[in-house]
Amino acid sequence: MLNYEVMKQSIGYMLDNKLGRGLSRRHVTISTSGIVPGIRRLIEDKINVRLALSLHSPNQPLREVLIPTISKVYTLDKLMAAIDDYVAATDNRIFYEYIMIKDMTDSVALAHQMVELLRDRLAHVNLIPYNPNPAMPDLEESERSVILRFRDVLEAGGLTVTTRDNHGRNEK
């Protein structure tokens, strides 16, 4: 989204039947961490493809800890308003990517907050175990049982959820 014009050209190429790949719009997904002007431009330019949002947190304070620069400029309320407008313009389900970090993003309280945030929205949540990184040795992957408990809270709240295993495969 920060290189919008190039992204837009790439999408055009992917969708073009004559000069490009001729992909279906439902086979093209744009992923963002919440660049609101880019989402707004997708609406203005009538770019109707799938949208995946790296949610990071269902609340503003934790989001500011995890992605401080983006979250302070594009607050959660502004982001969700842009997402709602994109859904209204396209009728597309939004894919919310959520990294499960031990003792940081995996609490039952956060799961309930996510239910509240996404209730009545066209949403699919993908829970992704944190991938350990030597540059951030204090962060760890959530226990599998904790991820499944988080998933259960989301599903009990009416959300559609996929959990990714440790090898990048999705499972129910």
C-alpha positions in Angstrom: 0.0 0.0 0.0 2.9 2.4 0.5 3.8 1.9 -3.2 0.2 2.2 -4.3 0.7 3.0 -8.0 3.0 0.0 -8.6 0.7 -2.2 -6.7 -2.3 -1.0 -8.8 -0.3 -1.7 -12.0 0.5 -5.2 -10.7 -3.1 -5.9 -9.9 -4.1 -4.7 -13.4 -1.6 -7.1 -14.9 -2.7 -10.0 -12.8 -6.4 -9.4 -13.8 -5.9 -8.6 -17.5 -7.1 -11.4 -19.8 -5.2 -10.3 -22.9 -1.8 -9.0 -21.7 -1.6 -10.4 -18.2 -2.4 -13.5 -16.2 -6.1 -13.3 -16.4 -6.6 -14.2 -12.8 -10.0 -14.0 -11.1 -10.4 -11.1 -8.7 -11.0 -13.7 -5.9 -7.6 -15.1 -6.5 -5.8 -11.8 -5.9 -5.3 -10.7 -2.3 -3.7 -7.4 -1.1 -2.2 -7.6 2.3 -1.8 -4.5 4.5 -0.9 -3.7 8.1 -3.4 -0.9 8.0 -2.4 1.9 5.6 -5.7 3.7 5.5 -5.1 6.0 2.5 -4.3 2.9 0.4 -7.5 1.3 1.4 -9.4 4.5 0.6 -7.7 4.6 -2.8 -8.7 1.0 -3.5 -12.3 2.1 -3.0 -11.9 5.3 -5.2 -10.2 3.2 -7.9 -12.9 0.5 -7.7 -10.2 -2.2 -7.2 -12.3 -5.2 -6.1 -9.9 -7.9 -4.9 -9.5 -9.7 -1.6 -8.1 -7.8 1.3 -6.0 -9.2 4.1 -5.3 -7.1 7.2 -2.5 -7.9 9.6 -4.6 -6.9 12.7 -1.8 -7.2 15.4 -4.3 -6.3 18.1 -8.0 -5.8 18.7 -7.3 -2.7 20.8 -5.4 0.5 20.2 -2.9 0.5 23.2 -1.5 -3.0 22.3 -1.5 -2.1 18.6 0.7 0.9 19.5 3.2 -1.4 21.2 3.4 -3.8 18.3 3.3 -1.4 15.4 3.9 2.1 16.9 4.4 4.1 13.8 1.5 2.9 11.7 -0.9 2.6 14.6 -0.4 6.1 15.8 -1.0 7.6 12.4 -3.8 5.2 11.4 -5.6 4.4 14.6 -7.8 1.3 15.0 -11.0 3.3 14.7 -9.9 5.0 11.5 -8.7 1.7 10.1 -11.9 -0.2 10.9 -13.9 2.7 9.3 -11.9 2.3 6.1 -12.3 -1.5 6.2 -16.1 -1.1 6.6 -16.2 1.3 3.6 -14.2 -1.2 1.5 -16.6 -4.0 2.4 -19.6 -1.8 1.6 -18.0 -0.9 -1.8 -17.0 -4.5 -2.7 -19.1 -6.9 -0.5 -15.8 -8.8 0.1 -15.0 -10.6 3.2 -11.9 -9.3 4.9 -9.2 -11.7 6.1 -7.8 -10.7 9.4 -4.3 -12.2 10.0 -3.4 -12.4 13.7 -0.1 -13.5 15.1 -0.2 -15.5 18.3 2.7 -14.3 20.5 3.0 -16.0 23.9 1.8 -13.8 26.8 1.3 -10.8 24.5 -1.4 -11.4 21.9 -2.9 -14.7 23.0 -5.1 -14.0 26.1 -8.7 -14.9 26.4 -9.5 -11.2 27.1 -8.0 -10.3 23.7 -10.0 -13.0 22.0 -13.2 -11.5 23.5 -12.1 -8.0 22.4 -11.6 -9.4 18.9 -15.1 -10.8 18.9 -16.4 -7.4 19.8 -14.3 -5.7 17.2 -15.3 -8.0 14.4 -18.9 -8.8 15.4 -21.3 -8.0 12.5 -18.4 -7.5 10.1 -17.8 -9.7 7.0 -14.6 -11.3 8.5 -12.5 -14.4 8.5 -9.7 -14.6 11.1 -6.5 -16.5 10.4 -4.6 -17.3 13.6 -0.9 -17.6 12.9 1.7 -19.0 15.4 4.5 -16.5 15.9 7.6 -17.5 14.0 10.6 -17.2 16.3 13.2 -14.6 15.2 16.7 -14.4 16.6 16.4 -10.6 16.4 13.6 -10.7 19.0 14.6 -13.4 21.4 12.0 -12.3 24.0 9.1 -13.2 21.8 7.8 -16.8 21.7 5.2 -18.7 19.9 2.0 -19.4 21.8 1.3 -22.9 23.0 -0.9 -24.9 20.7 -3.5 -25.3 23.5 -3.6 -21.5 24.0 -4.1 -20.9 20.3 -7.0 -23.4 20.2 -8.6 -21.8 23.3 -8.3 -18.4 21.5 -9.9 -19.9 18.4 -12.8 -21.4 20.5 -13.6 -18.0 22.0 -13.7 -16.5 18.5 -15.9 -19.2 17.1 -18.2 -19.1 20.1 -18.6 -15.4 19.3 -19.7 -16.2 15.8 -16.5 -15.6 13.9 -15.1 -17.8 11.2 -11.5 -18.9 12.1 -8.7 -20.8 10.6 -5.6 -21.7 12.6 -2.3 -22.2 10.9 0.0 -25.0 12.1 3.7 -24.6 12.8 4.5 -25.4 9.2 2.4 -22.7 7.5 -0.6 -25.0 6.7 -4.1 -23.9 7.5 -6.3 -26.2 9.6 -9.8 -26.0 11.1 
